Amino acid sequence: MIDGRDGIYSVAFLVDGKHVVSGGREEEIRRWRIEDGKEVGTPMDAGNDTLNIAVPRDGKWIVSGTRSLADGGECGESRKSDRVPSTRWHHWVRAVDVSPDATTIVTGSDD
């Protein structure tokens, strides 16, 4: 268990192999050091429960799939560092992945 937390729905290794990112009930994506399970850096706001996370081989993106917003908005997020804004689509994104060349994101959802 990562630092004794519960409610983690998804984890993915970062390219360095020394860290993972997690998402879940806390509505944040967190980075963890594998060696000791401690959190590293500041969490990213996912905007909703993070159901899935994918990290492409180049390590420049973290893609998260989230549940629908309470107000009926859309969800599913992609972020490329701080330079590219989030993109939102779908409802209840149950699966996400990134192509090996990091040019395409695929999602699976309830809609």
Backbone as JSON, one array per atom type, in Angstrom:
{
  "sequence": "MIDGRDGIYSVAFLVDGKHVVSGGREEEIRRWRIEDGKEVGTPMDAGNDTLNIAVPRDGKWIVSGTRSLADGGECGESRKSDRVPSTRWHHWVRAVDVSPDATTIVTGSDD",
  "N": [[0.84, -1.18, 0.0], [0.51, 2.21, -0.79], [1.97, 4.49, 1.19], [0.05, 4.0, 3.17], [-2.49, 4.77, 2.23], [-5.94, 4.58, 1.23], [-8.47, 3.92, -1.26], [-7.25, 4.2, -3.73], [-7.48, 3.95, -7.13], [-6.07, 3.51, -9.46], [-2.79, 2.97, -10.77], [0.39, 3.81, -12.22], [3.58, 3.18, -13.62], [6.24, 5.53, -13.8], [8.54, 6.69, -16.31], [11.15, 6.55, -15.36], [11.21, 4.35, -13.72], [11.47, 4.39, -11.01], [9.48, 5.69, -9.74], [5.93, 5.95, -9.22], [2.68, 6.96, -10.37], [-0.45, 7.79, -8.95], [-4.03, 7.56, -8.76], [-7.33, 8.3, -7.57], [-9.98, 8.22, -5.19], [-9.41, 10.67, -3.98], [-9.34, 12.66, -5.86], [-7.05, 13.63, -6.99], [-3.92, 13.42, -8.68], [-1.15, 11.72, -7.71], [2.39, 11.51, -7.07], [4.69, 8.96, -6.33], [7.48, 7.61, -4.56], [9.0, 4.6, -5.24], [10.84, 3.17, -3.71], [10.46, 3.76, -0.93], [7.78, 4.3, -0.65], [6.87, 6.87, -0.22], [5.27, 10.05, -0.76], [6.0, 12.3, -3.47], [6.65, 15.59, -4.38], [4.08, 17.92, -5.51], [0.59, 17.24, -5.55], [-1.43, 16.76, -8.52], [-4.38, 18.32, -9.6], [-7.11, 16.38, -10.41], [-9.73, 16.82, -10.81], [-11.86, 15.12, -10.41], [-12.88, 11.79, -9.29], [-10.22, 9.69, -10.03], [-10.1, 7.2, -12.27], [-8.44, 5.76, -13.97], [-5.03, 5.67, -15.09], [-2.48, 6.51, -17.38], [0.83, 6.45, -18.66], [2.87, 7.6, -21.17], [5.65, 6.22, -23.07], [7.58, 8.2, -23.47], [7.35, 9.75, -21.25], [6.37, 12.34, -20.99], [3.71, 12.91, -20.71], [0.86, 12.55, -18.6], [-1.95, 10.71, -18.5], [-5.27, 10.76, -17.54], [-8.25, 9.04, -16.67], [-11.46, 9.9, -15.68], [-14.41, 9.99, -13.52], [-17.82, 11.04, -14.26], [-18.61, 14.5, -13.87], [-20.36, 16.03, -11.17], [-22.2, 17.93, -12.03], [-23.01, 17.1, -14.47], [-21.15, 17.53, -16.37], [-18.42, 16.87, -18.68], [-15.8, 14.41, -18.7], [-12.46, 13.03, -18.19], [-9.14, 13.32, -18.72], [-6.26, 14.9, -20.08], [-2.91, 15.83, -19.7], [-0.11, 17.68, -20.56], [2.7, 18.31, -19.23], [2.97, 21.58, -17.8], [2.36, 23.17, -19.85], [0.38, 22.57, -21.67], [-3.09, 22.74, -21.83], [-5.73, 20.95, -20.06], [-7.68, 18.41, -21.67], [-11.01, 17.58, -22.16], [-13.39, 14.95, -22.28], [-15.95, 12.44, -22.91], [-17.83, 10.35, -20.52], [-17.49, 8.81, -17.37], [-14.84, 7.52, -17.75], [-13.42, 4.57, -18.22], [-11.14, 3.28, -19.09], [-7.88, 4.07, -20.21], [-5.22, 4.75, -22.49], [-2.01, 5.31, -24.04], [-0.54, 5.72, -27.19], [2.48, 4.04, -28.4], [4.17, 5.94, -29.62], [3.35, 8.26, -28.46], [1.42, 9.93, -29.63], [-1.28, 9.5, -29.78], [-4.23, 9.15, -27.91], [-6.27, 6.76, -26.4], [-9.53, 5.95, -25.26], [-11.88, 4.29, -23.13], [-15.28, 4.12, -22.32], [-18.4, 4.56, -20.44], [-20.23, 5.72, -22.12]],
  "CA": [[0.0, 0.0, 0.0], [1.28, 3.44, -0.88], [1.87, 5.4, 2.32], [-1.12, 3.72, 3.98], [-3.71, 5.35, 1.67], [-6.92, 3.72, 0.58], [-9.19, 4.64, -2.3], [-6.47, 4.35, -4.95], [-8.12, 3.16, -8.17], [-5.18, 3.27, -10.59], [-1.38, 3.34, -10.64], [1.2, 3.61, -13.42], [4.99, 3.5, -13.48], [6.85, 6.58, -14.59], [9.58, 6.19, -17.19], [12.39, 6.31, -14.62], [11.11, 3.08, -13.02], [11.65, 4.62, -9.58], [8.29, 6.37, -9.24], [4.62, 5.65, -9.8], [1.63, 7.93, -10.12], [-1.7, 7.14, -8.53], [-5.25, 8.36, -8.75], [-8.42, 7.62, -6.88], [-11.05, 8.98, -4.55], [-8.99, 12.0, -3.53], [-9.46, 13.59, -6.98], [-5.73, 14.17, -7.29], [-2.91, 12.48, -9.15], [0.01, 11.86, -6.83], [3.61, 10.81, -7.46], [5.24, 8.22, -5.19], [8.78, 6.97, -4.7], [8.81, 3.17, -5.01], [11.78, 2.7, -2.69], [9.93, 3.85, 0.43], [6.33, 4.55, -0.66], [6.58, 8.25, 0.18], [4.82, 10.96, -1.81], [7.0, 13.22, -3.97], [6.11, 16.74, -5.08], [2.73, 18.42, -5.28], [-0.42, 16.53, -6.33], [-2.13, 17.45, -9.61], [-5.83, 18.26, -9.48], [-7.73, 15.59, -11.47], [-11.08, 17.33, -11.0], [-12.85, 14.1, -10.06], [-12.26, 10.5, -9.01], [-9.37, 9.21, -11.11], [-10.33, 5.78, -12.42], [-7.36, 5.17, -14.74], [-3.88, 6.51, -15.41], [-1.51, 5.95, -18.32], [1.99, 7.3, -18.88], [3.55, 7.12, -22.38], [7.07, 5.87, -22.96], [8.46, 9.38, -23.4], [7.21, 10.31, -19.92], [5.97, 13.74, -21.02], [2.28, 13.02, -20.46], [0.12, 11.67, -17.7], [-3.32, 10.73, -18.97], [-6.16, 10.19, -16.52], [-9.67, 8.88, -16.95], [-12.2, 10.21, -14.45], [-15.86, 9.79, -13.58], [-18.58, 12.24, -14.62], [-18.75, 15.56, -12.88], [-21.69, 16.05, -10.57], [-23.1, 18.82, -12.74], [-23.3, 16.56, -15.79], [-20.08, 17.88, -17.3], [-17.68, 15.77, -19.25], [-14.58, 14.11, -17.96], [-11.36, 12.4, -18.89], [-8.19, 14.42, -18.79], [-4.88, 14.71, -20.48], [-2.08, 16.99, -19.37], [1.28, 17.59, -21.01], [3.37, 19.23, -18.32], [2.12, 22.72, -17.48], [2.25, 23.99, -21.05], [-0.79, 22.22, -22.47], [-4.26, 22.63, -20.97], [-6.47, 19.69, -20.05], [-8.71, 18.14, -22.67], [-12.05, 16.79, -21.5], [-14.3, 14.23, -23.17], [-16.58, 11.23, -22.36], [-18.34, 10.22, -19.15], [-17.02, 7.59, -16.72], [-13.76, 6.94, -18.53], [-13.01, 3.35, -17.52], [-9.84, 2.81, -19.57], [-7.09, 5.02, -21.01], [-3.86, 4.35, -22.84], [-1.32, 6.2, -24.95], [0.21, 4.97, -28.2], [3.91, 4.02, -28.13], [4.83, 7.18, -30.07], [2.75, 9.34, -27.66], [0.65, 10.84, -30.47], [-2.7, 9.17, -29.75], [-4.81, 8.67, -26.65], [-7.49, 5.98, -26.59], [-10.31, 5.83, -24.03], [-13.07, 3.46, -23.1], [-16.17, 4.76, -21.34], [-19.76, 4.07, -20.36], [-21.09, 6.31, -23.14]],
  "C": [[0.89, 1.24, 0.0], [0.98, 4.32, 0.33], [0.59, 5.23, 3.12], [-2.43, 4.29, 3.46], [-4.65, 4.27, 1.18], [-7.63, 4.54, -0.49], [-8.36, 4.93, -3.53], [-7.06, 3.39, -5.98], [-7.16, 2.77, -9.29], [-3.77, 3.72, -10.25], [-0.68, 3.09, -11.97], [2.65, 3.98, -13.1], [5.36, 4.69, -14.32], [8.05, 5.99, -15.33], [10.86, 5.83, -16.42], [12.38, 4.98, -13.87], [11.27, 3.19, -11.52], [10.44, 5.26, -8.92], [7.05, 5.81, -9.91], [3.73, 6.85, -9.57], [0.37, 7.17, -9.77], [-2.85, 8.12, -8.64], [-6.35, 7.58, -8.08], [-9.44, 8.58, -6.34], [-10.67, 10.41, -4.19], [-9.06, 13.06, -4.62], [-8.15, 14.29, -7.3], [-4.86, 13.05, -7.84], [-1.66, 12.76, -8.34], [1.17, 11.04, -7.35], [4.23, 10.2, -6.2], [6.6, 7.63, -5.53], [8.59, 5.48, -4.35], [9.65, 2.66, -3.84], [11.17, 2.69, -1.29], [8.43, 4.16, 0.5], [5.93, 5.97, -0.28], [6.17, 9.1, -1.02], [5.92, 11.95, -2.16], [6.28, 14.36, -4.68], [4.68, 17.08, -4.69], [1.73, 17.65, -6.13], [-1.0, 17.4, -7.44], [-3.63, 17.26, -9.4], [-6.4, 17.48, -10.67], [-9.16, 16.03, -11.71], [-12.18, 16.37, -10.62], [-12.13, 12.81, -9.73], [-11.48, 10.03, -10.22], [-9.48, 7.7, -11.2], [-9.17, 5.07, -13.11], [-6.25, 6.18, -14.97], [-3.01, 5.77, -16.41], [-0.38, 6.96, -18.49], [2.7, 6.76, -20.13], [5.03, 6.9, -22.14], [7.99, 7.08, -22.88], [8.35, 10.1, -22.07], [6.75, 11.76, -19.86], [4.5, 13.95, -20.68], [1.89, 12.15, -19.29], [-1.32, 11.81, -18.13], [-4.18, 10.09, -17.89], [-7.57, 10.09, -17.06], [-10.42, 9.07, -15.66], [-13.68, 9.94, -14.63], [-16.54, 11.1, -13.94], [-18.59, 13.25, -13.49], [-20.18, 15.61, -12.38], [-22.69, 16.91, -11.34], [-23.41, 18.33, -14.16], [-22.25, 16.91, -16.82], [-19.37, 16.65, -17.82], [-16.39, 15.56, -18.49], [-13.62, 13.3, -18.8], [-10.36, 13.51, -19.11], [-6.89, 13.99, -19.41], [-4.13, 15.99, -20.14], [-0.68, 16.72, -19.92], [2.04, 18.68, -20.29], [2.43, 20.39, -17.99], [1.82, 23.57, -18.71], [0.98, 23.73, -21.86], [-1.99, 22.06, -21.55], [-4.92, 21.26, -21.05], [-7.45, 19.62, -21.2], [-9.74, 17.25, -22.01], [-12.99, 16.17, -22.53], [-14.9, 13.05, -22.41], [-17.18, 11.41, -20.96], [-17.89, 8.87, -18.61], [-15.97, 6.9, -17.58], [-13.17, 5.78, -17.74], [-11.62, 2.87, -17.92], [-9.17, 3.91, -20.39], [-5.76, 4.37, -21.35], [-3.33, 5.33, -23.87], [-0.51, 5.35, -25.92], [1.71, 5.03, -27.9], [4.65, 5.29, -28.57], [4.25, 8.43, -29.4], [1.97, 10.35, -28.5], [-0.85, 10.62, -30.38], [-3.09, 8.66, -28.37], [-6.07, 7.91, -27.0], [-8.2, 5.86, -25.24], [-11.44, 4.86, -24.22], [-13.97, 4.01, -22.01], [-17.55, 4.11, -21.36], [-20.67, 4.66, -21.43], [-20.65, 5.85, -24.51]]
}
